Amino acid sequence: MVGSLGFDACIDYKAEGFPQSLKAAVPDGIDIYFEKVGGGVFDAVMPLLNTSARIPVRGLISRYNATSLPDGARTA
């Protein structure tokens, strides 16, 4: 299916080991990522972003009711 549709890879974001599968699918890193939910996918993408990567952010719904910053977050 991946080859017939012209994709380089197809991974299940709900599968165990998703961050490792994502890393294997993007050996050269990520240059652009469209964000609208936040959460586990966003957390897996962040360390794989290339220098000068672009992230259009439409929302971070998974963090709307957060009362504190995520672990490891820094403030200015």
C-alpha positions in Angstrom: 0.0 0.0 0.0 2.8 2.5 0.9 4.5 2.0 -2.4 1.3 2.2 -4.5 0.4 5.5 -2.9 3.9 7.0 -3.2 4.6 7.4 0.5 8.0 6.8 2.0 6.5 5.2 5.2 3.3 4.7 7.1 3.3 4.3 10.8 0.5 4.0 13.4 0.7 6.8 16.0 -1.2 4.6 18.5 1.1 1.6 18.2 3.6 0.8 20.9 7.1 2.1 20.0 5.7 5.0 17.9 8.6 7.4 18.7 11.1 4.8 17.5 9.1 4.0 14.4 8.8 7.7 13.6 12.6 8.2 14.1 13.3 5.3 11.7 10.9 6.7 9.1 12.6 10.1 9.0 16.4 9.4 9.0 17.2 12.9 7.8 14.9 14.6 10.3 11.8 16.7 9.9 11.7 20.0 8.1 8.0 20.9 8.5 5.3 19.6 10.9 1.7 20.8 11.0 0.5 20.8 14.7 -3.1 20.9 15.8 -3.5 18.5 18.8 -0.3 18.3 20.8 0.4 15.3 23.0 2.4 12.2 22.2 2.9 12.8 18.5 4.1 16.3 19.1 6.4 15.0 21.9 7.8 12.4 19.5 8.3 15.0 16.7 10.1 17.6 18.7 13.5 15.9 19.1 13.5 15.0 15.3 13.1 18.6 14.0 15.9 19.9 11.9 17.5 23.3 12.5 15.2 25.9 11.0 12.3 23.5 10.8 8.9 25.1 10.5 5.9 24.2 12.7 2.5 25.9 11.8 0.5 25.6 15.0 -3.3 25.5 14.7 -3.8 24.4 18.3 -2.6 22.2 21.2 -6.0 20.9 22.3 -4.4 18.2 24.5 -2.9 21.0 26.6 -5.9 23.4 26.8 -6.7 22.5 30.4 -3.1 22.1 31.7 -2.3 23.9 34.9 1.5 23.5 34.6 4.2 23.2 31.9 5.0 19.7 30.6 8.0 18.0 32.1 11.2 19.4 30.7 9.6 22.6 29.4 11.7 25.7 29.8 10.5 29.3 30.3 12.2 32.3 28.9 
